[in-house]
């Protein structure tokens, strides 16, 4: 096993084969620290969203938005 860059314990062979350098618990911590997400717009490009309230109704092709 390859040592994890976060805690040093170890990264499984399957995660290493996929290109990850962090173990699953350290990767989960990093993922929760992110403050943005990328969403696709209808028939358009991808948009970076930093405010969670902006996600409401971003792709309203499916019905009524409240």
Backbone torsions as a table, in degrees:
resi	resn	phi	psi	omega
1	UNK	NA	142.6	177.4
2	UNK	-84.3	138.9	178.7
3	UNK	-67.9	141.8	178.6
4	UNK	-72.4	141.8	178.5
5	UNK	-73.7	-20.1	-179.2
6	UNK	-86.6	-54.7	-173.8
7	UNK	-113.2	-18.7	178.2
8	UNK	85.0	0.2	-177.1
9	UNK	-72.7	-59.2	178.4
10	UNK	161.6	147.8	177.4
11	UNK	-110.8	133.2	-178.7
12	UNK	-65.7	160.5	-178.9
13	UNK	-62.7	-36.7	179.7
14	UNK	-65.4	-42.3	178.8
15	UNK	-67.9	-39.0	178.9
16	UNK	-63.8	-39.1	179.5
17	UNK	-64.9	-28.2	178.7
18	UNK	-85.7	-4.3	176.1
19	UNK	100.3	4.1	179.6
20	UNK	-78.6	144.0	178.0
21	UNK	-116.8	4.3	178.3
22	UNK	-119.8	148.5	174.3
23	UNK	-72.5	169.4	-175.9
24	UNK	-61.3	-45.4	178.2
25	UNK	-63.2	-40.3	178.9
26	UNK	-68.2	-38.7	177.6
27	UNK	-64.4	-35.9	177.9
28	UNK	-65.8	-39.5	178.4
29	UNK	-63.5	-45.1	179.6
30	UNK	-63.5	-40.3	-178.8
31	UNK	-64.9	-35.8	-179.6
32	UNK	-76.8	-15.9	178.1
33	UNK	-81.7	-17.0	-179.5
34	UNK	-67.0	144.1	-177.9
35	UNK	-118.7	26.1	178.4
36	UNK	-148.4	162.8	172.1
37	UNK	-143.6	160.5	-179.6
38	UNK	-114.8	126.8	-178.5
39	UNK	-125.8	146.2	176.9
40	UNK	-84.2	139.6	174.3
41	UNK	-91.6	153.5	-178.9
42	UNK	-64.0	120.7	179.8
43	UNK	52.9	39.7	-177.2
44	UNK	-147.3	-149.6	-176.0
45	UNK	-101.9	-172.1	176.7
46	UNK	-91.0	145.9	-177.5
47	UNK	-127.7	135.7	175.8
48	UNK	-84.9	125.5	-179.5
49	UNK	-113.2	124.7	178.1
50	UNK	-108.7	-18.9	179.2
51	UNK	-106.6	122.0	-176.8
52	UNK	-60.4	-31.9	-179.9
53	UNK	-66.3	-23.3	178.1
54	UNK	-70.4	-17.2	-179.7
55	UNK	-74.0	-22.4	-178.6
56	UNK	-68.9	117.8	177.9
57	UNK	77.2	17.4	-177.3
58	UNK	-67.8	-31.8	177.4
59	UNK	-131.3	80.0	-172.3
60	UNK	-90.2	25.9	177.9
61	UNK	-69.1	-15.3	-175.0
62	UNK	-88.9	-9.7	-180.0
63	UNK	154.4	-159.1	-175.1
64	UNK	-70.9	135.5	177.9
65	UNK	-108.1	128.2	-179.1
66	UNK	-101.7	NA	NA
